[in-house]
Amino acid sequence: MNAIMTNFDFEPAEQHRSQRWEGFSEIDQAIRENRLMEYRIKKSWADPWGRKLTVLGIVVIVGVFAFLAGTSLGLW
C-alpha cells in the first residue's frame, strides 16, 4: 500500500482550529475531552437565572427528601 501520511493525527488539536469557528472552540474542546457535562454546569452556574434555578431545584429536592424521611420516622 502506498498511503499518504500527514501529521494531522499527531499534531495537537489547537493547531487545527479554524478561525471562522473561534466562538465554538471551547465547546469543541469540551466534547473532545469528554467533559461536556462539566461545561454545561459551568455555563449554567455563570448565568444568574441558571444559578437561581439550580439552587431552587436542590432546595426542593432536599425538602421533599426531608419530608419523606420525617414522615417515615413519624415526626409529622
DOKOLKE-641113 format. One record per atom (N, C-alpha, C): residue number from 1; residue in three letters; x negated, y, z. Coordinates in pm, 1 decimal. Layout:
# residues N
TIKE   n res       xx       yy       zz
TIKE NUM ALA        X        Y        Z
...
//
This chain:
# residues 76
TIKE   n res       xx       yy       zz
TIKE   1 MET    -83.0   -118.5      0.0
TIKE   1 MET      0.0      0.0      0.0
TIKE   1 MET    -86.6    123.7      0.0
TIKE   2 ASN    -40.1    219.5    -70.6
TIKE   2 ASN   -111.4    344.8    -78.2
TIKE   2 ASN    -18.5    455.6    -28.6
TIKE   3 ALA    -16.4    476.1    104.1
TIKE   3 ALA     73.0    575.7    163.1
TIKE   3 ALA     -3.3    703.1    194.1
TIKE   4 ILE     64.1    813.3    180.6
TIKE   4 ILE      5.3    942.6    214.9
TIKE   4 ILE     34.2    969.0    361.8
TIKE   5 MET    -69.1    981.4    439.9
TIKE   5 MET    -53.2   1005.2    582.7
TIKE   5 MET    -77.7   1152.7    610.8
TIKE   6 THR     12.5   1212.1    682.0
TIKE   6 THR     -4.9   1350.8    723.7
TIKE   6 THR    -29.6   1353.4    873.4
TIKE   7 ASN    -66.6   1468.7    922.1
TIKE   7 ASN    -88.7   1484.6   1065.5
TIKE   7 ASN     39.4   1526.5   1136.6
TIKE   8 PHE    151.0   1520.9   1069.9
TIKE   8 PHE    277.1   1565.9   1127.5
TIKE   8 PHE    312.2   1490.5   1254.7
TIKE   9 ASP    288.8   1361.5   1255.7
TIKE   9 ASP    321.8   1281.8   1373.2
TIKE   9 ASP    223.3   1300.5   1487.8
TIKE  10 PHE    106.8   1352.0   1458.9
TIKE  10 PHE      3.6   1362.7   1561.4
TIKE  10 PHE    -11.8   1504.2   1616.6
TIKE  11 GLU     40.4   1603.2   1547.1
TIKE  11 GLU     28.5   1741.3   1593.3
TIKE  11 GLU    136.7   1771.2   1695.7
TIKE  12 PRO    112.4   1863.3   1787.1
TIKE  12 PRO    214.8   1899.9   1885.5
TIKE  12 PRO    338.6   1958.2   1816.7
TIKE  13 ALA    451.4   1945.0   1884.1
TIKE  13 ALA    578.6   1989.2   1826.1
TIKE  13 ALA    583.8   2141.1   1811.0
TIKE  14 GLU    511.2   2214.2   1893.8
TIKE  14 GLU    515.7   2360.1   1887.2
TIKE  14 GLU    463.3   2413.0   1753.8
TIKE  15 GLN    376.8   2340.0   1689.3
TIKE  15 GLN    320.6   2385.8   1563.0
TIKE  15 GLN    419.9   2373.4   1448.5
TIKE  16 HIS    525.5   2294.9   1465.3
TIKE  16 HIS    618.3   2268.9   1356.8
TIKE  16 HIS    747.2   2348.8   1366.5
TIKE  17 ARG    760.0   2434.6   1463.9
TIKE  17 ARG    882.4   2512.2   1479.0
TIKE  17 ARG    895.6   2613.4   1365.9
TIKE  18 SER   1014.4   2620.2   1314.2
TIKE  18 SER   1043.7   2715.3   1208.8
TIKE  18 SER   1070.6   2851.5   1270.9
TIKE  19 GLN   1030.5   2956.7   1205.0
TIKE  19 GLN   1052.7   3090.7   1256.0
TIKE  19 GLN   1200.3   3129.9   1247.4
TIKE  20 ARG   1275.9   3067.7   1160.2
TIKE  20 ARG   1416.9   3100.2   1145.3
TIKE  20 ARG   1498.4   3054.3   1264.9
TIKE  21 TRP   1453.4   2952.9   1335.9
TIKE  21 TRP   1530.8   2891.8   1442.3
TIKE  21 TRP   1471.1   2919.6   1580.3
TIKE  22 GLU   1412.8   3035.2   1600.5
TIKE  22 GLU   1348.0   3063.6   1727.9
TIKE  22 GLU   1446.0   3060.5   1844.6
TIKE  23 GLY   1570.5   3100.6   1821.8
TIKE  23 GLY   1669.1   3101.4   1928.8
TIKE  23 GLY   1704.9   2962.1   1977.0
TIKE  24 PHE   1685.2   2862.2   1894.3
TIKE  24 PHE   1719.2   2725.5   1931.1
TIKE  24 PHE   1597.9   2646.2   1978.6
TIKE  25 SER   1484.5   2709.7   1992.6
TIKE  25 SER   1364.0   2634.9   2028.1
TIKE  25 SER   1373.2   2574.8   2167.9
TIKE  26 GLU   1437.8   2646.5   2262.2
TIKE  26 GLU   1447.1   2595.0   2398.2
TIKE  26 GLU   1537.3   2471.6   2404.5
TIKE  27 ILE   1650.7   2476.5   2336.5
TIKE  27 ILE   1741.0   2360.8   2336.8
TIKE  27 ILE   1679.1   2244.6   2259.3
TIKE  28 ASP   1606.8   2276.9   2153.7
TIKE  28 ASP   1538.8   2172.8   2077.0
TIKE  28 ASP   1432.8   2103.9   2161.8
TIKE  29 GLN   1359.8   2182.0   2238.0
TIKE  29 GLN   1257.8   2125.1   2327.3
TIKE  29 GLN   1323.8   2039.8   2435.5
TIKE  30 ALA   1438.7   2083.7   2487.3
TIKE  30 ALA   1509.3   2007.7   2590.6
TIKE  30 ALA   1557.2   1873.2   2535.5
TIKE  31 ILE   1608.7   1874.0   2413.2
TIKE  31 ILE   1654.0   1749.0   2352.3
TIKE  31 ILE   1535.6   1657.1   2328.5
TIKE  32 ARG   1426.3   1713.6   2280.4
TIKE  32 ARG   1308.1   1633.0   2251.3
TIKE  32 ARG   1253.0   1568.2   2377.6
TIKE  33 GLU   1257.0   1640.1   2487.8
TIKE  33 GLU   1203.5   1586.5   2612.6
TIKE  33 GLU   1309.4   1513.8   2695.2
TIKE  34 ASN   1429.0   1496.0   2638.6
TIKE  34 ASN   1537.4   1422.6   2702.1
TIKE  34 ASN   1573.8   1484.0   2836.5
TIKE  35 ARG   1584.4   1614.9   2840.6
TIKE  35 ARG   1625.7   1682.8   2963.8
TIKE  35 ARG   1739.8   1780.1   2933.5
TIKE  36 LEU   1833.0   1735.7   2853.7
TIKE  36 LEU   1944.4   1819.0   2813.4
TIKE  36 LEU   2034.6   1853.4   2931.7
TIKE  37 MET   2054.9   1760.4   3023.3
TIKE  37 MET   2140.4   1788.4   3138.8
TIKE  37 MET   2077.2   1895.6   3227.0
TIKE  38 GLU   1947.1   1889.4   3245.7
TIKE  38 GLU   1878.4   1991.5   3324.6
TIKE  38 GLU   1893.7   2127.7   3258.8
TIKE  39 TYR   1884.3   2133.7   3127.0
TIKE  39 TYR   1900.3   2258.4   3053.4
TIKE  39 TYR   2041.5   2314.9   3073.9
TIKE  40 ARG   2141.9   2228.8   3065.4
TIKE  40 ARG   2280.1   2275.2   3082.2
TIKE  40 ARG   2304.7   2326.5   3223.2
TIKE  41 ILE   2249.5   2258.9   3322.7
TIKE  41 ILE   2268.8   2302.6   3461.0
TIKE  41 ILE   2201.7   2437.1   3484.3
TIKE  42 LYS   2082.0   2455.0   3433.1
TIKE  42 LYS   2012.0   2583.1   3449.3
TIKE  42 LYS   2086.4   2696.8   3380.5
TIKE  43 LYS   2137.4   2672.2   3259.7
TIKE  43 LYS   2210.6   2776.0   3188.2
TIKE  43 LYS   2342.6   2808.7   3258.8
TIKE  44 SER   2408.9   2707.1   3312.1
TIKE  44 SER   2533.6   2730.4   3383.6
TIKE  44 SER   2508.3   2806.4   3513.4
TIKE  45 TRP   2401.6   2774.1   3583.0
TIKE  45 TRP   2371.1   2841.8   3709.3
TIKE  45 TRP   2329.4   2986.8   3685.0
TIKE  46 ALA   2272.2   3016.1   3570.8
TIKE  46 ALA   2231.9   3153.0   3539.1
TIKE  46 ALA   2352.8   3240.8   3509.1
TIKE  47 ASP   2462.2   3181.8   3465.2
TIKE  47 ASP   2584.0   3255.7   3434.9
TIKE  47 ASP   2661.6   3278.1   3564.2
TIKE  48 PRO   2700.8   3403.6   3596.5
TIKE  48 PRO   2772.2   3428.5   3723.1
TIKE  48 PRO   2903.2   3350.3   3735.7
TIKE  49 TRP   2981.2   3341.3   3628.6
TIKE  49 TRP   3106.6   3266.6   3634.4
TIKE  49 TRP   3079.1   3116.7   3646.8
TIKE  50 GLY   2977.7   3069.0   3579.0
TIKE  50 GLY   2941.3   2927.9   3589.6
TIKE  50 GLY   2898.6   2892.1   3730.4
TIKE  51 ARG   2824.2   2981.6   3792.8
TIKE  51 ARG   2779.4   2958.4   3929.9
TIKE  51 ARG   2898.9   2955.1   4025.2
TIKE  52 LYS   2992.2   3050.1   4008.1
TIKE  52 LYS   3110.4   3053.5   4095.4
TIKE  52 LYS   3195.4   2928.2   4078.8
TIKE  53 LEU   3214.6   2885.3   3955.2
TIKE  53 LEU   3294.2   2765.5   3930.7
TIKE  53 LEU   3226.3   2639.9   3985.4
TIKE  54 THR   3093.2   2635.2   3976.2
TIKE  54 THR   3020.0   2520.7   4029.7
TIKE  54 THR   3033.8   2514.0   4181.4
TIKE  55 VAL   3015.3   2627.3   4248.3
TIKE  55 VAL   3028.3   2630.9   4394.3
TIKE  55 VAL   3171.6   2598.6   4434.9
TIKE  56 LEU   3270.3   2653.5   4364.1
TIKE  56 LEU   3410.1   2625.1   4395.2
TIKE  56 LEU   3442.0   2477.0   4375.8
TIKE  57 GLY   3391.3   2418.5   4269.6
TIKE  57 GLY   3413.6   2275.9   4244.8
TIKE  57 GLY   3354.1   2188.8   4353.1
TIKE  58 ILE   3233.6   2221.8   4396.9
TIKE  58 ILE   3168.8   2144.7   4503.3
TIKE  58 ILE   3245.0   2159.1   4634.1
TIKE  59 VAL   3292.6   2280.9   4664.9
TIKE  59 VAL   3370.0   2303.6   4787.7
TIKE  59 VAL   3499.8   2223.5   4784.3
TIKE  60 VAL   3567.1   2221.2   4670.4
TIKE  60 VAL   3692.1   2145.2   4659.3
TIKE  60 VAL   3666.0   1995.7   4677.4
TIKE  61 ILE   3561.4   1943.9   4613.8
TIKE  61 ILE   3529.6   1801.8   4626.5
TIKE  61 ILE   3495.2   1765.8   4770.3
TIKE  62 VAL   3413.6   1847.2   4836.7
TIKE  62 VAL   3377.7   1821.4   4976.6
TIKE  62 VAL   3501.8   1832.8   5064.9
TIKE  63 GLY   3589.4   1929.7   5035.8
TIKE  63 GLY   3712.8   1944.7   5113.7
TIKE  63 GLY   3803.6   1823.3   5101.6
TIKE  64 VAL   3817.9   1771.0   4981.3
TIKE  64 VAL   3901.6   1652.1   4960.6
TIKE  64 VAL   3842.6   1532.9   5034.7
TIKE  65 PHE   3711.8   1513.4   5025.2
TIKE  65 PHE   3649.6   1401.4   5096.8
TIKE  65 PHE   3660.8   1419.3   5248.5
TIKE  66 ALA   3647.9   1541.4   5297.2
TIKE  66 ALA   3663.0   1565.8   5441.5
TIKE  66 ALA   3805.2   1536.7   5485.0
TIKE  67 PHE   3903.8   1577.6   5405.2
TIKE  67 PHE   4043.3   1549.6   5438.4
TIKE  67 PHE   4069.3   1400.0   5442.3
TIKE  68 LEU   4020.2   1329.6   5341.9
TIKE  68 LEU   4040.7   1183.9   5337.4
TIKE  68 LEU   3971.6   1113.9   5454.3
TIKE  69 ALA   3850.4   1159.3   5487.0
TIKE  69 ALA   3779.0   1099.2   5599.8
TIKE  69 ALA   3852.3   1127.7   5730.1
TIKE  70 GLY   3902.4   1251.2   5747.0
TIKE  70 GLY   3977.0   1285.7   5867.7
TIKE  70 GLY   4106.3   1207.8   5878.3
TIKE  71 THR   4172.0   1187.3   5766.5
TIKE  71 THR   4297.2   1110.4   5767.3
TIKE  71 THR   4272.1    963.5   5802.1
TIKE  72 SER   4165.1    908.1   5747.7
TIKE  72 SER   4136.8    768.2   5777.2
TIKE  72 SER   4092.5    746.5   5921.0
TIKE  73 LEU   4036.7    848.3   5982.6
TIKE  73 LEU   3996.1    839.3   6123.2
TIKE  73 LEU   4109.0    879.5   6218.5
TIKE  74 GLY   4221.6    922.9   6164.0
TIKE  74 GLY   4336.3    959.3   6247.2
TIKE  74 GLY   4325.0   1095.2   6311.7
TIKE  75 LEU   4246.9   1184.9   6254.8
TIKE  75 LEU   4231.2   1317.6   6313.0
TIKE  75 LEU   4351.4   1407.0   6285.2
TIKE  76 TRP   4422.0   1383.0   6176.8
TIKE  76 TRP   4543.6   1459.2   6145.9
TIKE  76 TRP   4638.5   1379.4   6065.1
//
